[in-house]
Amino acid sequence: MRSFFSFTFLCCLLFLNRPAHAQSDSDHTYRKPLQEVLEQISQRFGVKVKYSREQVKDKWVNYAGWRFRPDLNQTFEEVLKPLDMKVNDEGHGVYKLKEYEYHRWAPADGWAMLDSLSKRYPSLESWEKRKAALKPAIFQALQLSPMPRPAATKPVLTRKRLFDGYTVENISIELIPGLYLNGSVYKPAKMKGKVPVVMSPDGHWAGHRYRKDCQVRCATLARMGAMAVSYDLFGWGESLLQFKSSDHRRSLAMTIQTLGGIRMLDYIYGLPQTDRQRIAISGGSGGGSHTVLMAALDDRITLSAPVVSLSSYFFGGCPCESGMPIHFAEGGTNNVELAAMAAPRPQLVVSDGQDWTAQMPEHDFPWLQRQYARYGASALVENVHLPKEGHDFGYSKRKALYDFLVRHFKLDASRIRTHAGDYDETGCTVEPEKALYAFGDNGEYLPATAIHGFDELVSAFDRYRKK
């Protein structure tokens, strides 16, 4: 008898303590662990789903069995969308679990949004009203309305270094008290009269503005008679003297980068040797997103060239590109509509075949051309599409930029252009990284009053913008 009661008691304990997911009924919302549901999907559809333990830990699917559909993709969406997750198709029946990517849409969705937007402005007059409404709304979204006043200090330049046909100086600009933007200024060795300027914001590539392709691009432009200015992203490059690299992935990064671009443009615009009718901006990847935004917001920029970045269905995978709600402005916008705000100023769009710009010629670029056509300026926007190339700022992308600037800014390429139409970049010197530092080899010239850390930045920014 005693054995019987012991056995019965044990069974009761097991029943009462069994996992909730074992009770798959309506009283318990047919709840199952995400890992178990993914295993069931794999078995039912004969596929493999890759995931890490952390991705599925403590995640549950309510009404799990009810979310299955005859179609695999629809089943994935039903199961994962409530969890803000998705899968990427890696081919051959293999899928990889991913967090929901708010910044990445299906191409058809981006195209549909563009088509819907264009219905709002059937005429040039209505398009101009749309632009006039978008600009202040974007500044508001960036927390730059009102715009913080410039810091009282003047930009500081390091010693000038002379190379074959050009010079380089490093620059530091104080954006608000204690916050610095750093970069390098490349100038023609012999400047006669006023010269064009090309702003070169950095992208998300290793090596920052110190990498070879960035130095060579800026040096080549200087050798053709332009002033080229490369500068850091926030929490990137020399900004790491003040902040952690992880701070770059904070939403405020987008605000600080925009403020930095405007302050750099203020500096350039005030130089006596600057030709104010020829001010360009061209960056790649994240620098391309910054390029589009800057050209949309500031009419002092007379030419823009976003490289391997522009897309209606990709809003930028980093908070420095999409962390602030600019894309919700005036009922919603995307980067191609923002690029159209530059019309009718000349614009070059460089795209490739291996990233989110791969389908640029199919819809986004023709749409952009139509906006330029409103001004009778469809010839002023161009797309160089490189279907066999990938996401970089390699020579073919630089050549496209050089060609465009030679044509529109009348740069002198006679010294470095070959009979085949290429550009000889061998005269450019690639300096060691430390040579491009504005604050010394070890940051020893960073002012003692400099902000250190993101929390200090937030406090200083809020305090300064309210003055």
Buried (B, 14 or more C-beta within 10 A) or exposed (E): EEEEEEEEEEEEEEEEEEEEBEEBEEEEBBBBBBBBBBEBBBEEBEBEBBBEEEBBEEBBBEBBEEBBEEEBEEBBBBBBEEBEBBBEEEEEEEBBBBEEBEBBBEBEEBBBBBEEBBEEBEEBEEBEEBBEEBBEBBBBBBBBEEEBEBBEEEBBEBEEBEBEBBBBBBBBBBBBBBBBBBBBBBBBEEEEEBBBBBBBBBBBBEEBBBBEBBBBBBBBBBBBBBBBBBBBBBBBBBBBBBBEEEBBEBEBBBBBBBBBBBBBBBBBBEBEBBBBEBBBBBBBBBBBBBBBBBBBBBEBBBBBBBBBBBBBBBBBBBBBBBBBBBBEBBEEBBBBBBBBBBBBBBBBBBBBBBBBBBBBBEBBBEBBBBBBBBBEBBEBBBBBBBEEBEBBBBBBBBBBBBBBBBEBBEBEBEEBBEEEEEBEBEBBEEBEBEBBBBBEEEBEBBEEEBBEEBEBBEEBBEEBBEE
